């Protein structure tokens, strides 16, 4: 939702599409919509907060955000807690909406456990 006077009004389907775009390094079908170099910078930890890249790129640096997930995983997290989890190693996107912030790692862990061979 776009509550509190700002933000983005988007449904779960479009959130998944955004996650897919970042999972595929800015490529949509045969078009490069976002430069790979920009996305690489967006996923670079900041010196002040190593689990944060560019705005809305929450990084799994040292597996702090999602302990059971690969360190390369990242998430886009918004108010309410709406999360788009992006996991390049598992070719996976998870959209979770309106959940408690402290439940995010558990959601990711349960999904990862469910896809293990």
PABARO-576935 format. One line per 4 residues: number of its first residue (from 1); their letters; for each residue y, z, x of N, C-alpha, C, O. Coordinates in pm, 1 decimal. Each point is the difference from the previous one (the first is absolute). Layout:
# residues N
NUM	A	Y Z X Y Z X Y Z X Y Z X; ...
//
This chain:
# residues 117
1	XXXX	-118.1 0.0 80.8 118.1 0.0 -80.8 125.1 0.0 85.7 -5.0 25.5 120.3; 115.3 -53.9 -183.1 128.2 -3.6 71.3 84.0 120.2 -39.9 117.7 -14.2 -33.3; -177.3 130.9 36.6 68.0 122.1 -42.3 101.6 46.1 103.8 3.2 -51.7 111.6; 78.1 147.0 -148.0 96.5 65.2 88.4 106.9 -95.5 52.2 56.4 22.5 107.0
5	XXXX	-28.6 -128.2 -181.4 111.8 -85.9 32.5 -23.8 -104.9 106.6 95.0 -63.2 46.2; -217.1 43.3 -6.7 -25.8 -101.4 101.5 -147.3 -32.2 4.8 -77.3 45.5 -84.3; 39.6 -121.6 179.9 -141.3 -30.2 15.4 -37.5 -132.7 -59.3 83.2 -89.0 -17.6; -208.5 77.7 -12.4 -60.0 -125.8 -38.9 -83.1 21.0 -124.5 -77.2 95.8 -6.4
9	XXXX	90.2 -181.0 -91.2 -81.4 5.3 -119.9 -110.5 -103.0 16.9 26.4 -120.2 -2.5; -150.4 166.1 19.8 -109.9 -89.4 34.0 -129.7 55.7 -59.3 -18.3 121.5 -6.3; -70.6 -209.3 -36.7 -127.2 46.3 -56.0 -107.2 5.6 109.3 22.9 -45.1 112.2; -138.6 100.1 -145.2 -107.5 17.7 98.5 -49.6 -134.0 54.7 -33.2 -9.7 118.2
13	XXXX	27.9 -91.6 -200.9 -45.2 -132.2 44.8 93.5 -54.8 108.3 -45.3 -51.5 102.1; 175.8 63.4 -125.9 96.1 -48.4 99.1 1.5 88.3 124.4 24.9 -49.4 110.0; -50.9 178.2 -125.4 -13.0 86.1 116.9 -116.8 -48.4 86.6 11.4 -6.3 122.4; -122.0 -27.4 -185.6 -115.8 -50.4 74.4 33.6 -131.7 69.5 -43.9 -23.3 112.6
17	XXXX	119.6 -60.9 -177.0 40.4 -126.5 61.8 88.8 25.8 122.1 -13.2 -68.2 101.6; 102.9 165.8 -111.3 82.7 35.4 114.5 -87.9 52.7 113.5 19.1 -36.8 115.9; -114.8 122.6 -149.2 -93.3 50.4 99.7 -79.5 -111.6 64.5 -23.3 0.9 120.9; -18.1 -96.6 -201.3 -74.6 -115.0 52.7 86.2 -79.9 97.2 -48.5 -46.3 103.2
21	XXXX	175.7 30.5 -136.5 92.1 -72.2 88.1 12.4 70.0 135.1 0.9 -66.1 103.9; 8.6 199.0 -104.2 10.3 69.8 128.2 -135.7 7.6 70.0 -5.4 1.6 123.0; -103.2 3.2 -198.4 -134.1 -3.8 60.3 -21.2 -131.0 74.5 -62.5 -1.5 106.0; 113.3 -107.1 -159.7 -14.5 -132.8 59.5 115.3 -35.2 94.0 25.0 -117.5 27.1
25	XXXX	44.3 218.9 22.2 109.9 -19.3 96.2 106.7 -97.1 -48.8 46.1 -86.0 75.1; -7.3 100.4 -201.7 110.3 -79.4 -53.5 -36.8 -139.2 -46.5 86.9 -78.1 -38.8; -215.2 46.7 42.4 -45.0 -134.3 -39.0 -51.1 1.5 -143.8 -75.9 88.7 -39.0; 118.1 -187.3 -38.6 -47.9 -17.2 -137.3 -52.3 -142.8 -11.5 76.1 -96.5 5.7
29	XXXX	-206.2 85.6 -21.6 -67.7 -130.3 0.0 35.7 -74.6 128.7 -35.3 46.1 108.6; 103.3 -158.3 -117.8 29.4 -78.7 120.0 143.8 17.4 49.6 46.5 -77.4 83.7; 24.4 179.6 -135.4 140.2 19.7 37.7 21.2 135.1 67.6 -50.9 102.0 -46.4; 124.9 -101.9 154.1 40.0 123.8 66.6 131.1 44.8 -62.5 105.2 -56.3 30.4
33	XXXX	-109.9 157.7 -118.2 119.1 44.5 -71.9 80.8 103.8 78.2 122.6 4.1 -10.1; -190.9 78.8 87.0 65.2 101.9 82.0 -44.7 -22.9 143.6 -119.9 -13.9 24.6; 210.6 9.7 69.6 -41.5 -23.8 138.7 -95.2 109.6 50.4 21.4 118.7 -24.9; -125.4 -160.2 95.1 -95.9 94.0 58.1 72.2 96.0 93.5 -31.9 118.9 3.1
37	XXXX	127.6 -168.0 72.2 73.8 85.7 93.7 73.8 111.7 -73.5 5.9 112.7 49.2; 50.3 -142.6 -165.8 70.2 101.8 -77.9 -97.9 106.1 -49.0 29.2 119.4 7.3; -145.3 -162.0 -57.1 -99.8 95.5 -47.4 -54.6 84.8 114.4 -30.1 117.8 -19.2; 17.1 -176.2 137.2 -44.2 77.6 116.3 102.7 110.2 29.4 -37.2 114.3 26.6
41	XXXX	166.3 -149.0 -31.6 104.8 100.7 20.9 -3.0 105.6 -110.7 18.7 118.6 26.9; -41.8 -161.1 -150.4 -2.7 92.5 -113.2 -111.3 103.3 13.8 11.1 111.5 -51.1; -118.8 -149.3 120.7 -114.0 90.6 18.6 4.7 72.2 134.6 -99.5 59.4 41.7; 211.9 -63.8 25.4 16.4 69.6 127.4 51.0 140.9 -27.6 102.3 15.8 -66.6
45	XXXX	-171.3 87.4 116.4 46.1 138.0 -22.7 139.4 23.1 58.6 33.3 -52.0 106.5; 46.1 129.5 -176.5 132.8 33.9 49.3 -9.9 121.1 92.3 -89.4 83.0 -16.7; 180.2 -71.7 114.2 -4.1 115.0 91.2 20.8 134.0 -71.7 -59.1 100.8 38.7; 141.3 -99.6 -141.2 31.9 123.6 -71.4 -115.9 45.1 -88.8 -29.6 119.2 -8.8
49	XXXX	-36.2 -215.9 -57.2 -110.7 31.9 -90.1 -109.7 -104.4 21.9 6.4 -108.8 -57.3; -107.4 140.6 139.7 -102.5 -98.8 35.8 -87.3 -49.9 -115.4 -73.5 -97.3 16.6; 80.3 161.9 -132.3 -77.4 -47.8 -114.7 85.4 -86.0 -93.3 -37.4 -24.2 -114.7; 150.6 -20.9 164.0 90.7 -80.2 -81.4 44.4 -122.2 78.1 40.8 10.6 115.6
53	XXXX	-48.9 -128.0 -179.8 51.3 -123.4 57.1 130.5 -33.5 -69.6 84.1 87.4 -20.8; -67.1 -215.0 -15.6 117.3 -37.1 -78.9 -12.5 64.9 -137.5 -106.2 49.8 -37.2; 216.1 -51.1 -37.1 0.8 63.1 -131.9 -121.4 -40.1 -81.8 -29.2 -118.4 -16.8; -40.1 217.6 -33.2 -116.3 -16.1 -86.1 -125.5 -43.9 74.4 -96.0 -41.4 -64.8
57	XXXX	92.2 48.1 193.0 -122.0 -21.9 78.1 -41.7 135.4 56.1 51.6 44.4 102.6; -144.9 20.3 -170.3 -53.2 128.2 43.0 -124.7 -27.6 82.6 -95.9 -59.4 -49.2; 97.3 102.5 174.6 -103.7 -35.6 96.0 -103.2 111.7 14.1 28.9 116.9 -25.4; -147.6 -154.6 65.7 -108.2 95.9 18.4 -14.7 37.3 148.4 -111.2 12.7 51.2
61	XXXX	223.2 4.1 15.1 3.7 34.6 141.9 -80.7 128.2 24.6 21.6 101.7 -65.9; -113.0 -108.3 160.1 -88.8 111.9 32.1 -78.9 48.5 -121.7 -46.7 113.8 -4.9; 33.5 -202.5 -92.0 -75.3 27.3 -123.5 51.4 123.3 -74.2 -77.2 74.1 -60.9; 209.5 -53.5 67.2 60.6 116.0 -66.5 11.4 -18.0 -151.3 -23.9 94.4 -75.3
65	XXXX	59.4 -212.0 31.1 20.9 -22.5 -143.4 -132.7 -8.5 -75.5 -16.5 60.8 -105.7; -77.6 -137.1 161.4 -131.9 -19.3 -61.0 -106.3 27.4 106.1 -43.0 -93.1 68.1; -0.5 218.0 -52.1 -91.1 35.6 109.0 -130.7 -79.1 4.8 -54.8 -20.8 108.3; 4.8 -22.7 -221.0 -128.0 -71.8 -3.5 15.9 -151.0 13.7 -99.3 -72.6 6.7
69	XXXX	221.9 25.5 -2.6 27.8 -144.0 4.1 26.5 -45.2 143.0 31.3 81.6 86.6; -43.9 -211.7 -62.1 34.7 -52.1 133.0 147.4 25.3 31.2 83.8 5.5 -90.0; -54.1 9.5 217.4 138.3 23.4 40.1 88.3 -120.2 -33.2 121.0 15.4 -16.3; -178.7 -132.9 6.1 77.4 -120.8 -31.1 42.9 -7.6 -146.6 83.8 -83.0 -35.1
73	XXXX	-139.7 167.8 -50.4 37.4 -0.3 -141.7 143.7 49.3 -15.6 50.3 76.8 82.1; 13.4 -121.9 -187.3 135.4 45.5 -31.2 16.3 -2.2 -150.6 -86.2 -50.6 -71.9; 196.7 105.4 24.4 23.1 3.2 -144.3 146.9 -22.3 -29.6 87.8 28.4 81.5; -64.6 -79.8 -199.6 133.9 -8.4 -57.2 0.1 106.6 -108.4 -78.0 -8.5 -94.9
77	XXXX	163.6 108.0 107.4 -1.0 112.6 -93.1 138.0 14.5 -61.7 101.4 1.3 69.7; -99.8 9.5 -202.1 126.1 14.4 -70.9 3.0 124.3 -86.0 -98.5 73.1 -9.7; 211.6 -50.3 -52.1 21.0 117.8 -83.2 -98.8 4.8 -114.1 -38.6 -102.7 -55.9; -0.5 220.3 23.3 -88.8 21.3 -112.4 -141.4 27.3 39.9 -72.8 31.1 -94.3
81	XXXX	29.1 -34.6 187.0 -66.2 -56.1 113.2 -80.3 -122.9 -41.7 -106.4 9.3 -61.3; 160.7 -121.5 96.4 -65.4 -129.4 -17.4 -32.7 -50.6 139.1 87.7 -6.6 86.1; -213.6 -29.1 -63.4 -43.1 -39.0 133.4 -70.2 -134.9 -1.4 -80.5 -30.0 -88.1; 113.5 -49.7 188.1 -75.8 -120.8 31.5 -58.7 24.5 138.3 71.3 -4.2 100.3
85	XXXX	-201.2 29.7 -95.7 -70.1 24.0 126.2 -48.0 -134.9 51.6 -59.0 -78.1 -74.6; 84.2 50.9 202.4 -36.7 -127.8 61.4 -86.4 30.2 122.2 41.1 73.5 89.7; -160.7 -130.8 -87.5 -97.1 29.3 105.0 -55.0 -131.1 57.1 -97.1 -54.7 -52.3; 159.6 4.6 159.8 -46.2 -127.1 57.6 -144.1 3.3 50.6 -70.7 -100.2 -10.4
89	XXXX	26.2 212.6 64.5 -136.9 6.9 53.9 -105.4 -14.5 -108.1 -106.2 -57.5 24.0; 134.2 108.6 -142.1 -95.1 -8.5 -110.5 35.6 -109.0 -101.1 -66.2 -13.6 -102.9; 171.7 -64.7 132.4 46.6 -105.3 -90.6 16.8 56.0 -141.7 -56.0 -51.8 -96.6; 134.5 158.6 87.7 5.9 80.2 -122.0 143.7 34.6 -37.3 84.0 28.7 85.4
93	XXXX	-59.1 -32.4 -215.1 125.7 47.5 -57.6 -37.1 96.8 -111.7 -90.7 -26.9 -78.7; 160.5 138.5 72.3 -16.0 94.6 -110.7 137.7 21.9 -60.7 96.3 26.3 72.0; -86.6 -36.9 -203.3 122.8 35.2 -70.3 -29.4 125.8 -80.4 -91.4 2.0 -82.4; 169.0 102.2 106.6 -11.9 125.1 -75.7 139.0 35.0 -51.3 97.5 -1.5 75.1
97	XXXX	-90.0 32.8 -203.0 130.6 23.4 -61.8 7.2 137.5 -63.9 -94.4 47.3 -63.4; 208.8 14.4 82.2 33.8 127.0 -63.4 -105.9 107.2 26.7 -51.7 63.2 -92.0; 21.5 -45.1 219.3 -93.7 104.4 40.8 75.8 102.6 84.0 109.8 -27.5 48.4; -168.0 143.9 -31.6 62.7 101.2 84.8 -7.2 -45.9 145.1 -101.4 -54.1 44.2
101	XXXX	209.1 76.2 28.5 8.8 -44.4 139.0 -115.9 52.4 84.1 -51.8 -71.8 85.5; 11.0 195.7 -109.0 -107.7 57.5 80.3 -138.4 -53.3 -38.3 -99.6 38.5 61.3; 92.1 -125.5 -160.9 -127.8 -59.4 -40.6 -24.6 -136.2 65.2 -110.2 -53.8 -10.9; 210.1 -2.5 78.0 -12.2 -136.1 53.3 -113.3 -14.3 101.2 -80.1 -92.9 -10.3
105	XXXX	72.2 181.9 106.4 -105.4 -9.6 102.3 -138.3 9.5 -63.4 -92.4 -69.2 43.0; 76.9 153.7 -144.3 -128.6 12.6 -68.9 -39.2 -126.7 -73.8 -117.1 -37.8 -1.4; 214.2 -27.6 -59.7 -27.4 -127.1 -68.4 -49.3 -103.1 100.7 -101.0 -66.8 -22.3; 172.5 54.8 132.3 -38.5 -96.5 104.1 -139.2 33.5 52.9 -84.0 -88.8 14.8
109	XXXX	59.6 215.4 13.2 -130.8 40.2 53.1 -113.3 -35.4 -96.5 -102.9 -52.2 42.7; 120.3 79.6 -171.6 -106.4 -30.1 -98.0 -25.3 -149.5 -11.5 -114.8 -42.6 -12.2; 219.7 -36.8 16.0 -19.9 -145.3 -5.8 -71.6 -47.5 126.8 -93.2 -80.2 -8.1; 135.6 128.5 124.3 -66.3 -40.7 125.1 -147.5 41.6 1.4 -85.9 -74.8 46.5
113	XXXX	58.1 193.9 -97.6 -139.5 44.7 -6.9 -81.9 -91.2 -92.8 -117.9 -24.9 25.2; 180.5 -24.0 -131.3 -71.8 -83.7 -97.3 -33.5 -139.3 53.1 -89.7 -65.5 -53.0; 159.4 19.5 155.6 -27.4 -135.1 52.0 -84.9 1.5 126.1 -33.0 -105.7 53.7; -2.8 224.5 -5.8 -85.3 6.9 118.6 -138.5 -54.5 -33.6 -52.7 23.7 -108.7
117	X	-6.0 -97.7 204.5 -134.8 -54.5 -26.4 -105.9 108.5 -6.2 -117.5 -29.6 -21.3
//
